[in-house]
Amino acid sequence: YLIVINDSRLKIVSDGKKSVMSLTANKMMNQMQDMLTACMIGDLSKMSSDYKLEYFENDSYYIVKIKPVNKAIQTYISEIEIYLDKKDMSVYKLRLSETATNYTEYEFYNKRFNALKDETKFSIR
């Protein structure tokens, strides 16, 4: 599973099938781009008022829950949970929930920071 956002284009590769779409052609997709980009780069100040943010913590993690207020976006994503490791503030887990029982969860292990040397990984063809 691969998601690449580059400027106004989104590429998704799932089970070997590639889909490329324009994010500017659809307002809702543009809002989803803003939400996903803010989550991936860790700058939640980029979130608009279209999202409700809640903050929690346990012994090991800070947890941010993001819920879209916009009903159209809720049909695609009901909630995003980001788990930040208290030791280094890196993302430990990212959960994208479509519904209460249907979600995609990513756990990050053996993290390397700023190790990418080939920018072509971000090109969309």
Secondary structure as UniProt FT lines:
FT   STRAND          2..6
FT   TURN            7..8
FT   STRAND          9..14
FT   TURN            15..16
FT   STRAND          17..22
FT   HELIX           27..41
FT   HELIX           44..46
FT   TURN            49..50
FT   STRAND          51..57
FT   STRAND          61..68
FT   HELIX           71..74
FT   TURN            75..76
FT   STRAND          79..85
FT   TURN            86..88
FT   STRAND          91..97
FT   STRAND          103..107
FT   HELIX           119..122
//
